[in-house]
Amino acid sequence: MSACWTLRLHGVGNASAVELGSAMATIERDGAPWLTIDCGAEGLTAFQRAYGHSPRALFVTHAHFDHIGGFERLFVDSYFDAQWRGQVIVYAPAPLVPLLQQRIASY
């Protein structure tokens, strides 16, 4: 039996239209989140509403705030939950890592 793959958009990332949500999408396998792309603040809220928990695997495309604004909440949700501490996998292009560290550390 083959898997059913879908893409769920949690927001479109338009900073001038907050009601459209911040950039975030999830690749689903058989209806379950498999890999989430970016972590916008409103997108994280939409993700949590859809799945009942925070992402467990995340790919970050770039460090614009509408793509990483949910990182602080994602950290708090995963770090202070003993079941998920150290279990969230973050994928990022290597050149992006220092910029992510700088931006995320500042808040």
C-alpha positions in Angstrom: 0.0 0.0 0.0 1.4 3.4 -0.9 1.5 6.4 1.3 -0.8 9.4 0.7 1.3 12.6 0.6 -0.3 16.1 1.0 0.8 19.7 1.6 -1.0 21.7 4.2 -0.4 25.5 4.2 -0.6 27.2 7.6 -0.1 30.7 6.2 1.3 32.5 3.2 3.9 34.8 4.8 2.5 38.2 3.8 3.8 40.7 6.4 1.3 43.3 5.1 -1.7 40.9 5.5 -1.4 39.4 8.9 -4.8 37.7 8.6 -3.3 35.4 5.9 -0.8 34.0 8.5 2.9 33.7 8.5 4.9 31.4 6.3 4.6 27.8 7.3 3.6 24.6 5.5 3.6 20.9 6.5 4.1 17.9 4.3 1.8 15.2 5.6 2.1 11.5 5.2 -1.2 9.7 5.6 -2.7 12.7 7.3 0.1 13.1 9.9 2.7 15.8 9.9 6.0 14.5 8.4 8.1 17.6 7.8 7.2 21.2 8.5 8.7 24.0 6.4 9.4 27.3 8.3 8.0 28.4 11.7 6.1 31.6 11.5 4.3 32.8 14.6 0.7 32.6 13.2 1.7 29.5 11.3 2.7 27.7 14.5 -0.6 28.6 16.0 -2.4 27.1 12.9 -0.2 24.0 13.1 -1.0 23.4 16.8 -4.7 23.9 16.0 -4.5 21.3 13.2 -2.4 18.6 14.9 -2.7 19.3 18.7 1.0 19.6 19.2 4.1 21.5 17.9 6.2 20.3 14.9 8.6 17.4 15.5 10.6 17.9 12.3 11.3 21.4 10.8 13.1 22.7 7.7 14.0 26.4 7.8 14.3 28.1 4.4 15.6 31.5 5.5 15.7 33.8 8.5 13.0 36.4 7.7 11.0 37.0 10.8 7.8 35.8 9.3 9.5 32.4 8.7 11.1 32.0 12.2 8.8 34.1 14.5 7.4 30.9 16.1 10.8 29.5 17.2 10.7 30.9 20.7 7.3 29.2 21.3 8.5 26.0 19.6 11.5 26.0 22.0 9.3 26.5 25.1 6.8 23.9 24.0 9.5 21.2 23.4 12.0 22.1 26.1 9.6 22.1 28.9 7.8 18.9 27.9 10.0 16.1 29.1 8.7 13.8 26.4 9.8 16.1 23.6 12.9 17.7 25.0 15.7 17.2 22.5 13.4 15.4 20.1 12.5 18.2 17.7 14.7 17.9 14.6 15.6 21.2 12.8 17.1 21.1 9.3 18.7 24.3 7.9 21.2 25.0 5.2 24.6 25.3 6.9 25.2 29.0 5.9 21.9 29.9 7.6 22.9 28.5 11.0 24.9 31.5 12.3 22.2 33.9 11.3 19.5 31.8 12.9 21.5 31.6 16.1 21.9 35.4 16.1 18.3 36.2 15.3 16.8 33.6 17.7 19.2 34.4 20.5 18.2 38.1 20.4 14.6 37.2 21.5 
